[in-house]
Amino acid sequence: MHLTDWIGRSEDLTDVVTAAPCAALSATFDQPGGRPEPGTPLPPLWHWLYFLPLVRRSEIGALPAVGNFEAMPATGAQYNLALQLTGSNLYSDRDIHGFNLSLLSSELNTGRQISYNNLTGIWGNQASLEPSIRFYTQTDNTGTQVKRLSTGLRLSYKLGPRSSLMGEGIYETSQTDGPSNHETNTAFYYYIGYRYDFQ
């Protein structure tokens, strides 16, 4: 359904406005007050906490195309099994290693990912290097197979007790092979930034 489909239409819903959702949203925004008393006016748009549509999972369908975004088919239930192994201080007083194996399964596709992340302190822990590598492969119900390899490196340098310079680069290559398409893509992503911790 598109937003323009609502022109000239209306929908009536009833709900019981209780204090718990308001208190939860107040806590999310770090606002004082706790549970409001009955009759307390709500801030603008907080009515979105109520009058929610209730739809069974089996009734959730595909997403239609909107603007430049392509339509997405309904995947049904997705199941993920992950195995993670973490180690620290294997070769220095500040190194952390993460190994991850993930298996994904749904009605439309199956996927597998293996990855390794590392964090190593250097220059007396004034800076840190974080290399990573990730390999992902997926096969869908049409026989299309996707393979993606990503390598990355993040560097952070402490300027002071609360401030750091940070930068990261990720190089990614992917290959798609299916009944109607064969393509290879490469991309490079990077950022350079500044971080300040207020607390």
SENU-64809 format. One record per residue (C-alpha): residue number from 1; chain; x, y, z. Coordinates in nm, 4 decimals, m for minus. Each point is the difference from the previous one (the first is absolute). Example, Ala and Ser with C-alpha at 12.3 -4.5 7.8 and 13.67 -1.06 7.14 Angstrom:
REM SENU-64809
+-----+--------+----------+----------+----------+
: num : chaine :       xx :       yy :       zz :
+-----+--------+----------+----------+----------+
:   1 :      A :   1.2300 :  m0.4500 :   0.7800 :
:   2 :      A :   0.1370 :   0.3440 :  m0.0660 :
+-----+--------+----------+----------+----------+
This chain:
REM SENU-64809
+-----+--------+----------+----------+----------+
: num : chaine :       xx :       yy :       zz :
+-----+--------+----------+----------+----------+
:   1 :      A :   0.0000 :   0.0000 :   0.0000 :
:   2 :      A :   0.1289 :   0.3458 :  m0.0910 :
:   3 :      A :  m0.0628 :   0.3115 :   0.2092 :
:   4 :      A :  m0.2127 :   0.1454 :  m0.2793 :
:   5 :      A :  m0.2333 :  m0.2989 :   0.0398 :
:   6 :      A :  m0.1174 :   0.1545 :   0.3286 :
:   7 :      A :  m0.1365 :   0.3139 :  m0.1675 :
:   8 :      A :  m0.3719 :   0.0081 :   0.0723 :
:   9 :      A :   0.0197 :  m0.2984 :   0.2370 :
:  10 :      A :   0.0008 :  m0.0281 :   0.3767 :
:  11 :      A :   0.0517 :  m0.2653 :   0.2630 :
:  12 :      A :  m0.1480 :  m0.0123 :   0.3511 :
:  13 :      A :   0.1863 :  m0.1836 :   0.2762 :
:  14 :      A :  m0.0627 :  m0.0147 :   0.3724 :
:  15 :      A :   0.2581 :  m0.0679 :   0.2674 :
:  16 :      A :   0.0485 :   0.0314 :   0.3747 :
:  17 :      A :   0.2605 :   0.2655 :   0.0757 :
:  18 :      A :   0.2098 :  m0.1372 :   0.2852 :
:  19 :      A :   0.2899 :   0.1600 :   0.1861 :
:  20 :      A :   0.2686 :  m0.2641 :  m0.0665 :
:  21 :      A :   0.0787 :   0.0872 :  m0.3669 :
:  22 :      A :   0.0230 :   0.3715 :   0.0892 :
:  23 :      A :   0.2343 :  m0.0733 :   0.2900 :
:  24 :      A :   0.2143 :  m0.2204 :  m0.2247 :
:  25 :      A :   0.0287 :   0.2691 :  m0.2686 :
:  26 :      A :   0.0812 :   0.2620 :   0.2664 :
:  27 :      A :   0.2800 :  m0.2232 :   0.1259 :
:  28 :      A :   0.1254 :  m0.0485 :  m0.3575 :
:  29 :      A :   0.0339 :   0.3784 :  m0.0350 :
:  30 :      A :   0.1519 :   0.0199 :   0.3515 :
:  31 :      A :  m0.2943 :   0.2095 :   0.1188 :
:  32 :      A :  m0.1130 :   0.0104 :   0.3649 :
:  33 :      A :  m0.3546 :  m0.0644 :   0.1105 :
:  34 :      A :  m0.0610 :  m0.3736 :   0.0025 :
:  35 :      A :  m0.3577 :  m0.1129 :  m0.0631 :
:  36 :      A :  m0.2359 :   0.2889 :  m0.0820 :
:  37 :      A :  m0.3262 :   0.0409 :   0.1916 :
:  38 :      A :  m0.3298 :  m0.0688 :  m0.1814 :
:  39 :      A :  m0.1052 :   0.3040 :  m0.2010 :
:  40 :      A :   0.3552 :   0.1292 :  m0.0506 :
:  41 :      A :   0.0312 :   0.1471 :  m0.3524 :
:  42 :      A :   0.2490 :  m0.1852 :  m0.2187 :
:  43 :      A :   0.2730 :   0.1793 :  m0.1959 :
:  44 :      A :  m0.0591 :   0.0332 :  m0.3761 :
:  45 :      A :   0.0159 :  m0.3285 :  m0.1962 :
:  46 :      A :   0.0080 :  m0.2211 :   0.3113 :
:  47 :      A :  m0.3346 :  m0.1400 :  m0.1124 :
:  48 :      A :   0.2150 :  m0.2174 :  m0.2294 :
:  49 :      A :   0.0635 :  m0.2168 :   0.3076 :
:  50 :      A :  m0.3618 :  m0.1089 :  m0.0280 :
:  51 :      A :  m0.2523 :  m0.0935 :  m0.2699 :
:  52 :      A :   0.2553 :  m0.2344 :  m0.1575 :
:  53 :      A :  m0.1029 :  m0.2383 :  m0.2795 :
:  54 :      A :   0.0068 :  m0.3639 :   0.1047 :
:  55 :      A :   0.0993 :  m0.2300 :  m0.2844 :
:  56 :      A :   0.0875 :  m0.3672 :   0.0191 :
:  57 :      A :   0.3486 :  m0.0862 :  m0.1238 :
:  58 :      A :  m0.1515 :  m0.2252 :  m0.2664 :
:  59 :      A :  m0.1895 :   0.3012 :  m0.1379 :
:  60 :      A :   0.3084 :   0.2183 :  m0.0458 :
:  61 :      A :   0.0763 :   0.0096 :  m0.3697 :
:  62 :      A :   0.2448 :   0.1526 :  m0.2405 :
:  63 :      A :   0.1018 :   0.3649 :   0.0138 :
:  64 :      A :  m0.1127 :   0.2011 :  m0.3025 :
:  65 :      A :   0.2356 :   0.2186 :  m0.1996 :
:  66 :      A :   0.0214 :   0.3548 :   0.1402 :
:  67 :      A :   0.1774 :   0.2720 :  m0.1958 :
:  68 :      A :   0.3472 :  m0.1281 :  m0.0952 :
:  69 :      A :  m0.0220 :  m0.2995 :   0.2356 :
:  70 :      A :  m0.0769 :  m0.3317 :  m0.1666 :
:  71 :      A :  m0.2763 :  m0.2279 :   0.1207 :
:  72 :      A :   0.1110 :  m0.2641 :   0.2489 :
:  73 :      A :  m0.1565 :  m0.3474 :   0.0016 :
:  74 :      A :  m0.1314 :  m0.1433 :   0.3249 :
:  75 :      A :   0.2677 :  m0.2276 :   0.1472 :
:  76 :      A :  m0.2125 :  m0.1784 :   0.2557 :
:  77 :      A :   0.1645 :  m0.1055 :   0.3243 :
:  78 :      A :   0.3768 :   0.0388 :   0.0129 :
:  79 :      A :   0.2170 :  m0.2142 :   0.2227 :
:  80 :      A :   0.3557 :   0.0819 :   0.0994 :
:  81 :      A :   0.2500 :  m0.2195 :   0.1793 :
:  82 :      A :   0.3260 :   0.1613 :   0.1087 :
:  83 :      A :   0.3137 :  m0.1337 :   0.1625 :
:  84 :      A :   0.2382 :   0.2546 :   0.1470 :
:  85 :      A :   0.3432 :  m0.0484 :   0.1527 :
:  86 :      A :   0.1764 :   0.2867 :   0.1746 :
:  87 :      A :   0.3550 :   0.0133 :   0.1314 :
:  88 :      A :   0.2008 :   0.2751 :   0.1639 :
:  89 :      A :   0.3613 :   0.0750 :   0.0950 :
:  90 :      A :   0.1359 :  m0.2730 :  m0.2249 :
:  91 :      A :   0.3147 :   0.1910 :  m0.0959 :
:  92 :      A :  m0.0116 :   0.3321 :   0.1906 :
:  93 :      A :  m0.1684 :   0.1700 :   0.2957 :
:  94 :      A :  m0.2685 :   0.1413 :  m0.2307 :
:  95 :      A :  m0.1117 :  m0.2224 :  m0.2849 :
:  96 :      A :  m0.3479 :  m0.1382 :  m0.0613 :
:  97 :      A :  m0.0918 :  m0.2590 :  m0.2635 :
:  98 :      A :  m0.3467 :  m0.0915 :  m0.1203 :
:  99 :      A :  m0.0839 :  m0.2963 :  m0.2236 :
: 100 :      A :  m0.3581 :  m0.0354 :  m0.1216 :
: 101 :      A :  m0.1862 :  m0.2593 :  m0.2048 :
: 102 :      A :  m0.3641 :   0.0731 :  m0.0910 :
: 103 :      A :  m0.2585 :  m0.2071 :  m0.1851 :
: 104 :      A :  m0.3168 :   0.1651 :  m0.1326 :
: 105 :      A :  m0.3040 :  m0.1803 :  m0.1346 :
: 106 :      A :  m0.3368 :   0.1169 :  m0.1326 :
: 107 :      A :  m0.2561 :  m0.1115 :  m0.2534 :
: 108 :      A :   0.1745 :   0.2026 :  m0.2721 :
: 109 :      A :   0.3700 :  m0.0461 :   0.0699 :
: 110 :      A :   0.2771 :  m0.1468 :   0.2081 :
: 111 :      A :   0.3156 :   0.1833 :   0.0966 :
: 112 :      A :   0.3288 :  m0.0644 :   0.1759 :
: 113 :      A :   0.2515 :   0.2466 :   0.1400 :
: 114 :      A :   0.3391 :  m0.0419 :   0.1611 :
: 115 :      A :   0.1861 :   0.2960 :   0.1422 :
: 116 :      A :   0.3002 :   0.1000 :   0.2075 :
: 117 :      A :   0.0471 :   0.3283 :   0.1857 :
: 118 :      A :   0.3030 :   0.1156 :   0.1935 :
: 119 :      A :   0.0793 :   0.2948 :   0.2255 :
: 120 :      A :   0.3609 :   0.0679 :   0.0936 :
: 121 :      A :   0.1283 :   0.2848 :   0.2155 :
: 122 :      A :   0.3162 :   0.1679 :  m0.1239 :
: 123 :      A :   0.2306 :   0.2800 :   0.1178 :
: 124 :      A :  m0.0701 :  m0.0729 :   0.3634 :
: 125 :      A :  m0.3748 :  m0.0295 :  m0.0716 :
: 126 :      A :  m0.0049 :   0.3578 :  m0.1287 :
: 127 :      A :  m0.1389 :  m0.1392 :  m0.3238 :
: 128 :      A :  m0.1713 :  m0.3155 :  m0.1196 :
: 129 :      A :  m0.0125 :  m0.1946 :  m0.3247 :
: 130 :      A :  m0.3086 :  m0.2052 :  m0.0873 :
: 131 :      A :   0.0369 :  m0.2151 :  m0.3130 :
: 132 :      A :  m0.2937 :  m0.2164 :  m0.1092 :
: 133 :      A :  m0.0919 :  m0.2453 :  m0.2713 :
: 134 :      A :  m0.3424 :  m0.1410 :  m0.0849 :
: 135 :      A :  m0.1139 :  m0.2519 :  m0.2612 :
: 136 :      A :  m0.3708 :  m0.0442 :  m0.0743 :
: 137 :      A :  m0.1739 :  m0.2294 :  m0.2454 :
: 138 :      A :  m0.3706 :  m0.0306 :  m0.0744 :
: 139 :      A :  m0.2139 :  m0.2161 :  m0.2281 :
: 140 :      A :  m0.3649 :   0.0800 :  m0.0658 :
: 141 :      A :  m0.2860 :  m0.2175 :  m0.1249 :
: 142 :      A :   0.0608 :   0.1043 :  m0.3631 :
: 143 :      A :   0.3553 :  m0.1370 :   0.0066 :
: 144 :      A :   0.1611 :   0.3434 :   0.0160 :
: 145 :      A :   0.3179 :  m0.0043 :   0.2057 :
: 146 :      A :   0.1668 :   0.3020 :   0.1589 :
: 147 :      A :   0.3555 :   0.0004 :   0.1365 :
: 148 :      A :   0.1352 :   0.3022 :   0.1857 :
: 149 :      A :   0.3445 :   0.0583 :   0.1498 :
: 150 :      A :   0.0615 :   0.3044 :   0.2203 :
: 151 :      A :   0.3276 :   0.1082 :   0.1556 :
: 152 :      A :   0.0295 :   0.2991 :   0.2264 :
: 153 :      A :   0.2361 :   0.1959 :   0.2194 :
: 154 :      A :  m0.0977 :   0.2453 :   0.2739 :
: 155 :      A :   0.2512 :   0.2246 :   0.1749 :
: 156 :      A :  m0.0651 :   0.2122 :   0.3068 :
: 157 :      A :   0.2381 :   0.2371 :   0.1774 :
: 158 :      A :  m0.0614 :   0.1527 :   0.3432 :
: 159 :      A :   0.0497 :   0.3745 :   0.0013 :
: 160 :      A :  m0.0972 :   0.0237 :   0.3671 :
: 161 :      A :  m0.1900 :  m0.1836 :   0.2736 :
: 162 :      A :  m0.3337 :   0.0578 :  m0.1779 :
: 163 :      A :   0.0853 :   0.0773 :  m0.3611 :
: 164 :      A :   0.1205 :  m0.2137 :  m0.2889 :
: 165 :      A :   0.0623 :   0.0178 :  m0.3717 :
: 166 :      A :  m0.1462 :  m0.2955 :  m0.1880 :
: 167 :      A :   0.0099 :  m0.1300 :  m0.3529 :
: 168 :      A :  m0.1082 :  m0.3131 :  m0.1807 :
: 169 :      A :   0.0275 :  m0.1429 :  m0.3487 :
: 170 :      A :  m0.1870 :  m0.3032 :  m0.1365 :
: 171 :      A :   0.0682 :  m0.1647 :  m0.3343 :
: 172 :      A :  m0.2766 :  m0.2283 :  m0.1228 :
: 173 :      A :  m0.0294 :  m0.2202 :  m0.3045 :
: 174 :      A :  m0.3091 :  m0.1996 :  m0.0904 :
: 175 :      A :  m0.1029 :  m0.2399 :  m0.2738 :
: 176 :      A :  m0.3552 :  m0.0938 :  m0.0993 :
: 177 :      A :  m0.0699 :  m0.3013 :  m0.2207 :
: 178 :      A :  m0.3502 :  m0.1044 :  m0.0951 :
: 179 :      A :  m0.2210 :  m0.1158 :  m0.2853 :
: 180 :      A :  m0.0332 :   0.3524 :  m0.1401 :
: 181 :      A :   0.2911 :   0.2005 :   0.1359 :
: 182 :      A :   0.3746 :  m0.0228 :   0.0532 :
: 183 :      A :   0.1660 :   0.3031 :   0.1525 :
: 184 :      A :   0.2986 :   0.0964 :   0.2087 :
: 185 :      A :   0.0146 :   0.3148 :   0.2116 :
: 186 :      A :   0.2698 :   0.1637 :   0.2046 :
: 187 :      A :  m0.0423 :   0.2866 :   0.2429 :
: 188 :      A :   0.2095 :   0.1950 :   0.2474 :
: 189 :      A :  m0.1533 :   0.1709 :   0.3026 :
: 190 :      A :   0.1828 :   0.2262 :   0.2396 :
: 191 :      A :  m0.0539 :   0.2600 :   0.2660 :
: 192 :      A :   0.2139 :   0.2271 :   0.2145 :
: 193 :      A :  m0.1468 :   0.1470 :   0.3146 :
: 194 :      A :   0.0448 :   0.1455 :   0.3424 :
: 195 :      A :  m0.1453 :  m0.1461 :   0.3203 :
: 196 :      A :  m0.0556 :   0.1741 :   0.3315 :
: 197 :      A :  m0.1425 :  m0.1821 :   0.3038 :
: 198 :      A :  m0.2023 :   0.2366 :   0.2182 :
: 199 :      A :   0.0000 :  m0.2311 :   0.3008 :
+-----+--------+----------+----------+----------+
